[in-house]
Each structure stands twice: as C-alpha cells, then as structure tokens.
Amino acid sequence: MTKIKSHKSLFVAMLLTVSATGVFAQAPSATPVLDVQYTMNAFDGTNATAVVYVPGKDLYVTVIAGNNDFP
C-alpha cells in the first residue's frame, strides 16, 4: 500500500510541475528587435553545430562539423 501512495504522490507532484510551467511562460514580443546577426567567415561545410557566446569579446562562435559527403 505504501508503494501505491508513493507513486500517487509522485504523479501528483509531476502533474503540478507540468501545470505550473504554463504560469511562468512568457508571451512573445509584439515588436521584436534584431540585435544579433550571424555571418560565417568560411563556407567549407554545411552542418554547423552549437553556437557559443564569448562574453569577454562579445562574440558568438560556431563550428562547421561536416558537409553532405561527411556528416
């Protein structure tokens, strides 16, 4: 019986967590502003990976990890 109560408690906690995420969601901006623009210095590949921000240089960096022949 304790195991069932434990599972019910876990289910209720998960349900409350999922329902609470909607409370903290943000509405999209009515007037978006373009403040970041990305340019690639080399176009040898087509598969860019993650984008990383370097705060000291105020710079965004990405890496090209492959292309159509070598993904």
MIGU-322489 format. One record per atom (N, C-alpha, C, O): chain; atom name; x negated, y, z negated. Coordinates in pm, 1 decimal. Layout:
<pts>
+----+----+----------+----------+----------+
| ch | at |        u |        v |        w |
+----+----+----------+----------+----------+
|  A | CA |        X |        Y |        Z |
...
+----+----+----------+----------+----------+
</pts>
This chain:
<pts>
+----+----+----------+----------+----------+
| ch | at |        u |        v |        w |
+----+----+----------+----------+----------+
|  A |  N |    -81.8 |   -119.2 |      0.0 |
|  A | CA |      0.0 |      0.0 |      0.0 |
|  A |  C |    -86.7 |    126.4 |      0.0 |
|  A |  O |    -50.4 |    226.4 |     62.0 |
|  A |  N |   -198.6 |    122.3 |    -67.8 |
|  A | CA |   -287.6 |    238.0 |    -74.7 |
|  A |  C |   -344.6 |    270.5 |     63.0 |
|  A |  O |   -363.4 |    387.1 |     97.8 |
|  A |  N |   -371.8 |    165.5 |    140.9 |
|  A | CA |   -426.5 |    185.8 |    273.7 |
|  A |  C |   -326.0 |    258.2 |    363.3 |
|  A |  O |   -364.0 |    344.0 |    442.9 |
|  A |  N |   -199.0 |    223.8 |    350.3 |
|  A | CA |    -95.5 |    288.4 |    430.8 |
|  A |  C |    -81.3 |    435.1 |    391.0 |
|  A |  O |    -67.5 |    520.9 |    478.2 |
|  A |  N |    -84.4 |    465.6 |    262.3 |
|  A | CA |    -76.4 |    604.8 |    216.7 |
|  A |  C |   -196.2 |    683.7 |    266.1 |
|  A |  O |   -183.9 |    800.6 |    302.7 |
|  A |  N |   -312.1 |    619.5 |    267.0 |
|  A | CA |   -433.1 |    685.5 |    314.6 |
|  A |  C |   -421.6 |    719.5 |    462.9 |
|  A |  O |   -459.8 |    828.4 |    505.8 |
|  A |  N |   -368.9 |    625.6 |    540.2 |
|  A | CA |   -351.4 |    650.2 |    683.7 |
|  A |  C |   -247.5 |    758.7 |    708.7 |
|  A |  O |   -263.2 |    841.1 |    798.8 |
|  A |  N |   -140.0 |    758.5 |    627.3 |
|  A | CA |    -38.2 |    863.0 |    642.4 |
|  A |  C |    -96.6 |    999.2 |    608.1 |
|  A |  O |    -66.6 |   1097.7 |    675.5 |
|  A |  N |   -178.3 |   1006.0 |    505.8 |
|  A | CA |   -241.1 |   1132.9 |    467.3 |
|  A |  C |   -334.1 |   1182.8 |    577.2 |
|  A |  O |   -337.4 |   1302.0 |    607.8 |
|  A |  N |   -408.8 |   1091.4 |    635.6 |
|  A | CA |   -499.1 |   1128.3 |    745.0 |
|  A |  C |   -420.0 |   1177.5 |    865.7 |
|  A |  O |   -458.2 |   1275.5 |    929.7 |
|  A |  N |   -310.6 |   1110.0 |    896.6 |
|  A | CA |   -226.5 |   1150.8 |   1008.6 |
|  A |  C |   -168.1 |   1289.8 |    985.7 |
|  A |  O |   -168.5 |   1373.1 |   1076.4 |
|  A |  N |   -118.3 |   1314.9 |    865.9 |
|  A | CA |    -61.0 |   1446.3 |    833.3 |
|  A |  C |   -168.7 |   1554.4 |    841.5 |
|  A |  O |   -142.4 |   1663.4 |    892.4 |
|  A |  N |   -288.7 |   1526.0 |    792.6 |
|  A | CA |   -398.3 |   1622.8 |    798.7 |
|  A |  C |   -434.9 |   1653.5 |    944.0 |
|  A |  O |   -458.2 |   1769.2 |    979.0 |
|  A |  N |   -439.8 |   1551.2 |   1027.9 |
|  A | CA |   -471.2 |   1573.0 |   1170.4 |
|  A |  C |   -361.1 |   1653.4 |   1237.6 |
|  A |  O |   -389.0 |   1741.9 |   1318.5 |
|  A |  N |   -236.5 |   1623.2 |   1204.4 |
|  A | CA |   -123.9 |   1695.1 |   1262.3 |
|  A |  C |   -127.2 |   1842.9 |   1223.9 |
|  A |  O |   -102.8 |   1929.5 |   1307.9 |
|  A |  N |   -157.0 |   1871.6 |   1098.6 |
|  A | CA |   -166.8 |   2010.8 |   1054.3 |
|  A |  C |   -282.9 |   2082.6 |   1121.2 |
|  A |  O |   -271.2 |   2200.1 |   1156.2 |
|  A |  N |   -393.8 |   2014.1 |   1139.2 |
|  A | CA |   -509.9 |   2074.9 |   1204.4 |
|  A |  C |   -478.1 |   2110.8 |   1348.6 |
|  A |  O |   -510.8 |   2220.3 |   1394.4 |
|  A |  N |   -414.4 |   2018.7 |   1420.3 |
|  A | CA |   -380.8 |   2044.2 |   1560.4 |
|  A |  C |   -279.3 |   2156.9 |   1571.4 |
|  A |  O |   -290.8 |   2241.1 |   1660.5 |
|  A |  N |   -180.3 |   2160.5 |   1483.0 |
|  A | CA |    -80.3 |   2266.5 |   1490.6 |
|  A |  C |   -138.2 |   2401.6 |   1449.3 |
|  A |  O |    -90.6 |   2504.9 |   1496.2 |
|  A |  N |   -238.8 |   2403.5 |   1363.7 |
|  A | CA |   -298.9 |   2529.8 |   1319.1 |
|  A |  C |   -386.8 |   2592.0 |   1426.0 |
|  A |  O |   -410.4 |   2712.8 |   1422.9 |
|  A |  N |   -435.8 |   2513.1 |   1520.1 |
|  A | CA |   -523.6 |   2570.3 |   1623.1 |
|  A |  C |   -448.8 |   2669.9 |   1710.5 |
|  A |  O |   -509.3 |   2764.8 |   1760.4 |
|  A |  N |   -320.5 |   2650.9 |   1730.1 |
|  A | CA |   -241.3 |   2746.0 |   1808.0 |
|  A |  C |   -227.3 |   2879.8 |   1739.1 |
|  A |  O |   -211.0 |   2981.8 |   1806.2 |
|  A |  N |   -233.1 |   2882.4 |   1608.3 |
|  A | CA |   -221.3 |   3005.8 |   1531.7 |
|  A |  C |   -341.2 |   3096.4 |   1556.0 |
|  A |  O |   -326.4 |   3218.6 |   1560.2 |
|  A |  N |   -458.9 |   3038.7 |   1572.0 |
|  A | CA |   -581.4 |   3115.6 |   1586.5 |
|  A |  C |   -621.2 |   3138.8 |   1732.0 |
|  A |  O |   -725.9 |   3198.2 |   1757.9 |
|  A |  N |   -540.3 |   3093.5 |   1827.0 |
|  A | CA |   -573.4 |   3110.4 |   1968.3 |
|  A |  C |   -564.2 |   3258.2 |   2005.6 |
|  A |  O |   -484.2 |   3332.6 |   1949.0 |
|  A |  N |   -646.0 |   3299.3 |   2100.3 |
|  A | CA |   -646.8 |   3438.3 |   2144.7 |
|  A |  C |   -570.5 |   3450.5 |   2276.0 |
|  A |  O |   -573.9 |   3360.6 |   2360.0 |
|  A |  N |   -503.0 |   3560.9 |   2292.0 |
|  A | CA |   -435.0 |   3589.7 |   2418.0 |
|  A |  C |   -536.4 |   3642.8 |   2518.3 |
|  A |  O |   -628.6 |   3714.5 |   2479.3 |
|  A |  N |   -522.1 |   3610.0 |   2645.7 |
|  A | CA |   -616.3 |   3662.5 |   2745.3 |
|  A |  C |   -604.8 |   3814.2 |   2758.1 |
|  A |  O |   -497.4 |   3871.2 |   2738.4 |
|  A |  N |   -714.6 |   3877.8 |   2790.8 |
|  A | CA |   -717.9 |   4022.9 |   2805.0 |
|  A |  C |   -638.2 |   4065.6 |   2927.2 |
|  A |  O |   -646.9 |   4003.0 |   3032.8 |
|  A |  N |   -561.7 |   4170.7 |   2912.9 |
|  A | CA |   -482.4 |   4222.4 |   3024.2 |
|  A |  C |   -570.8 |   4295.2 |   3125.4 |
|  A |  O |   -538.2 |   4300.4 |   3243.9 |
|  A |  N |   -682.2 |   4351.0 |   3078.9 |
|  A | CA |   -773.5 |   4424.0 |   3168.5 |
|  A |  C |   -915.1 |   4370.0 |   3149.7 |
|  A |  O |   -994.6 |   4430.4 |   3077.7 |
|  A |  N |   -947.8 |   4257.9 |   3212.8 |
|  A | CA |  -1082.2 |   4201.7 |   3197.0 |
|  A |  C |  -1188.1 |   4292.0 |   3260.6 |
|  A |  O |  -1163.1 |   4358.4 |   3361.1 |
|  A |  N |  -1305.9 |   4292.7 |   3200.0 |
|  A | CA |  -1416.6 |   4374.5 |   3248.3 |
|  A |  C |  -1532.4 |   4282.4 |   3284.7 |
|  A |  O |  -1570.0 |   4195.3 |   3206.3 |
|  A |  N |  -1588.9 |   4301.7 |   3403.6 |
|  A | CA |  -1704.1 |   4223.4 |   3446.7 |
|  A |  C |  -1828.4 |   4285.2 |   3383.5 |
|  A |  O |  -1871.5 |   4393.4 |   3423.4 |
|  A |  N |  -1886.0 |   4216.3 |   3284.7 |
|  A | CA |  -2005.0 |   4270.2 |   3220.0 |
|  A |  C |  -2126.9 |   4181.3 |   3238.9 |
|  A |  O |  -2237.2 |   4218.8 |   3198.9 |
|  A |  N |  -2109.2 |   4064.6 |   3298.8 |
|  A | CA |  -2221.8 |   3974.5 |   3325.5 |
|  A |  C |  -2211.9 |   3929.0 |   3469.9 |
|  A |  O |  -2104.9 |   3889.2 |   3515.9 |
|  A |  N |  -2322.4 |   3934.7 |   3540.6 |
|  A | CA |  -2325.1 |   3887.3 |   3678.6 |
|  A |  C |  -2446.2 |   3797.5 |   3695.6 |
|  A |  O |  -2557.6 |   3835.1 |   3659.0 |
|  A |  N |  -2424.9 |   3679.6 |   3750.7 |
|  A | CA |  -2532.9 |   3582.9 |   3767.2 |
|  A |  C |  -2587.4 |   3587.7 |   3909.1 |
|  A |  O |  -2511.1 |   3592.2 |   4005.6 |
|  A |  N |  -2718.2 |   3586.6 |   3921.0 |
|  A | CA |  -2782.2 |   3573.8 |   4051.6 |
|  A |  C |  -2888.2 |   3465.5 |   4041.1 |
|  A |  O |  -2956.7 |   3454.8 |   3939.4 |
|  A |  N |  -2901.8 |   3386.0 |   4145.1 |
|  A | CA |  -3001.1 |   3279.1 |   4147.8 |
|  A |  C |  -3121.8 |   3328.7 |   4226.9 |
|  A |  O |  -3107.3 |   3382.2 |   4336.8 |
|  A |  N |  -3241.3 |   3310.3 |   4169.9 |
|  A | CA |  -3363.1 |   3353.0 |   4238.0 |
|  A |  C |  -3409.6 |   3253.4 |   4343.2 |
|  A |  O |  -3478.5 |   3291.3 |   4437.9 |
|  A |  N |  -3373.1 |   3127.1 |   4328.2 |
|  A | CA |  -3410.4 |   3023.7 |   4424.3 |
|  A |  C |  -3289.6 |   2935.0 |   4448.7 |
|  A |  O |  -3210.9 |   2910.0 |   4357.3 |
|  A |  N |  -3274.9 |   2888.3 |   4569.7 |
|  A | CA |  -3158.9 |   2806.8 |   4605.8 |
|  A |  C |  -3201.6 |   2671.3 |   4660.2 |
|  A |  O |  -3144.0 |   2623.7 |   4758.1 |
|  A |  N |  -3302.0 |   2607.8 |   4598.4 |
|  A | CA |  -3351.1 |   2480.3 |   4646.8 |
|  A |  C |  -3257.3 |   2364.6 |   4614.5 |
|  A |  O |  -3266.5 |   2259.9 |   4678.6 |
|  A |  N |  -3169.0 |   2379.2 |   4519.1 |
|  A | CA |  -3077.5 |   2272.1 |   4480.0 |
|  A |  C |  -2936.1 |   2324.6 |   4470.8 |
|  A |  O |  -2910.0 |   2442.4 |   4495.4 |
|  A |  N |  -2845.3 |   2235.7 |   4435.0 |
|  A | CA |  -2704.5 |   2276.1 |   4427.4 |
|  A |  C |  -2640.9 |   2245.9 |   4292.6 |
|  A |  O |  -2528.3 |   2289.0 |   4267.8 |
|  A |  N |  -2709.3 |   2173.2 |   4204.9 |
|  A | CA |  -2649.8 |   2132.0 |   4078.0 |
|  A |  C |  -2710.7 |   2208.8 |   3960.7 |
|  A |  O |  -2805.9 |   2162.1 |   3898.2 |
|  A |  N |  -2656.0 |   2325.4 |   3931.6 |
|  A | CA |  -2703.3 |   2399.6 |   3814.9 |
|  A |  C |  -2652.9 |   2329.8 |   3689.2 |
|  A |  O |  -2541.4 |   2277.6 |   3686.8 |
|  A |  N |  -2735.4 |   2329.3 |   3585.1 |
|  A | CA |  -2695.9 |   2266.0 |   3459.9 |
|  A |  C |  -2640.7 |   2372.6 |   3366.2 |
|  A |  O |  -2572.4 |   2464.0 |   3412.2 |
|  A |  N |  -2667.6 |   2364.0 |   3238.9 |
|  A | CA |  -2614.8 |   2458.0 |   3140.1 |
|  A |  C |  -2677.9 |   2596.3 |   3156.0 |
|  A |  O |  -2787.0 |   2611.0 |   3211.0 |
|  A |  N |  -2606.6 |   2696.2 |   3106.6 |
|  A | CA |  -2657.4 |   2833.2 |   3104.3 |
|  A |  C |  -2696.7 |   2865.0 |   2960.6 |
|  A |  O |  -2621.1 |   2837.3 |   2867.4 |
|  A |  N |  -2815.6 |   2923.6 |   2942.9 |
|  A | CA |  -2867.2 |   2955.7 |   2810.0 |
|  A |  C |  -2894.4 |   3105.3 |   2803.0 |
|  A |  O |  -2945.9 |   3164.3 |   2898.0 |
|  A |  N |  -2859.4 |   3166.7 |   2689.2 |
|  A | CA |  -2883.0 |   3309.6 |   2667.7 |
|  A |  C |  -3009.5 |   3328.8 |   2585.5 |
|  A |  O |  -3026.9 |   3265.7 |   2481.2 |
|  A |  N |  -3098.2 |   3416.5 |   2633.1 |
|  A | CA |  -3221.6 |   3450.5 |   2561.6 |
|  A |  C |  -3202.0 |   3590.4 |   2504.6 |
|  A |  O |  -3215.0 |   3688.8 |   2577.4 |
|  A |  N |  -3170.7 |   3601.0 |   2374.2 |
|  A | CA |  -3134.9 |   3731.2 |   2318.3 |
|  A |  C |  -3247.4 |   3833.4 |   2319.0 |
|  A |  O |  -3220.4 |   3952.1 |   2337.3 |
|  A |  N |  -3372.2 |   3792.7 |   2299.9 |
|  A | CA |  -3483.2 |   3887.3 |   2295.5 |
|  A |  C |  -3501.7 |   3961.3 |   2427.0 |
|  A |  O |  -3544.5 |   4076.7 |   2427.9 |
|  A |  N |  -3469.5 |   3895.5 |   2538.2 |
|  A | CA |  -3484.3 |   3956.3 |   2670.2 |
|  A |  C |  -3351.1 |   3995.2 |   2732.0 |
|  A |  O |  -3347.1 |   4048.6 |   2842.8 |
|  A |  N |  -3240.1 |   3968.3 |   2659.6 |
|  A | CA |  -3105.8 |   3993.9 |   2710.8 |
|  A |  C |  -3090.0 |   3932.3 |   2849.8 |
|  A |  O |  -3054.3 |   3999.7 |   2946.4 |
|  A |  N |  -3118.1 |   3801.1 |   2856.6 |
|  A | CA |  -3127.5 |   3731.1 |   2983.9 |
|  A |  C |  -3056.2 |   3596.7 |   2975.3 |
|  A |  O |  -3064.1 |   3528.4 |   2873.2 |
|  A |  N |  -2987.5 |   3559.3 |   3081.0 |
|  A | CA |  -2927.5 |   3426.8 |   3092.3 |
|  A |  C |  -3012.2 |   3343.5 |   3187.4 |
|  A |  O |  -3055.9 |   3392.8 |   3291.4 |
|  A |  N |  -3035.6 |   3216.3 |   3151.7 |
|  A | CA |  -3122.4 |   3129.5 |   3231.2 |
|  A |  C |  -3050.1 |   2998.4 |   3257.4 |
|  A |  O |  -2979.7 |   2948.1 |   3169.8 |
|  A |  N |  -3066.4 |   2942.6 |   3376.5 |
|  A | CA |  -3014.7 |   2811.0 |   3409.4 |
|  A |  C |  -3121.1 |   2733.1 |   3485.6 |
|  A |  O |  -3221.6 |   2789.8 |   3528.5 |
|  A |  N |  -3099.1 |   2605.7 |   3501.9 |
|  A | CA |  -3194.3 |   2519.2 |   3571.2 |
|  A |  C |  -3119.7 |   2443.8 |   3679.7 |
|  A |  O |  -3008.9 |   2395.3 |   3656.9 |
|  A |  N |  -3179.5 |   2433.6 |   3797.3 |
|  A | CA |  -3122.9 |   2352.7 |   3902.9 |
|  A |  C |  -3177.2 |   2211.8 |   3886.4 |
|  A |  O |  -3298.3 |   2190.3 |   3891.8 |
|  A |  N |  -3087.3 |   2115.4 |   3866.2 |
|  A | CA |  -3128.5 |   1980.4 |   3827.6 |
|  A |  C |  -3130.9 |   1882.9 |   3945.5 |
|  A |  O |  -3173.4 |   1768.7 |   3927.8 |
|  A |  N |  -3088.9 |   1921.5 |   4059.6 |
|  A | CA |  -3088.2 |   1828.8 |   4173.1 |
|  A |  C |  -3017.9 |   1889.0 |   4292.0 |
|  A |  O |  -2990.2 |   2008.9 |   4294.3 |
|  A |  N |  -2989.0 |   1807.6 |   4389.6 |
|  A | CA |  -2916.4 |   1851.5 |   4507.3 |
|  A |  C |  -2831.0 |   1735.5 |   4557.9 |
|  A |  O |  -2814.4 |   1636.8 |   4486.3 |
|  A |  N |  -2777.0 |   1744.4 |   4678.0 |
|  A | CA |  -2689.6 |   1639.3 |   4730.0 |
|  A |  C |  -2764.1 |   1506.6 |   4746.4 |
|  A |  O |  -2704.6 |   1400.5 |   4727.3 |
|  A |  N |  -2892.4 |   1510.3 |   4781.0 |
|  A | CA |  -2969.6 |   1387.7 |   4800.3 |
|  A |  C |  -3019.4 |   1329.4 |   4669.0 |
|  A |  O |  -3040.0 |   1208.4 |   4660.3 |
|  A |  N |  -3039.4 |   1411.9 |   4566.4 |
|  A | CA |  -3091.4 |   1366.7 |   4438.8 |
|  A |  C |  -3013.4 |   1432.8 |   4325.6 |
|  A |  O |  -3060.9 |   1528.6 |   4264.5 |
|  A |  N |  -2892.8 |   1381.1 |   4297.8 |
|  A | CA |  -2810.5 |   1445.2 |   4194.7 |
|  A |  C |  -2863.1 |   1419.7 |   4053.7 |
|  A |  O |  -2804.4 |   1467.1 |   3956.5 |
+----+----+----------+----------+----------+
</pts>
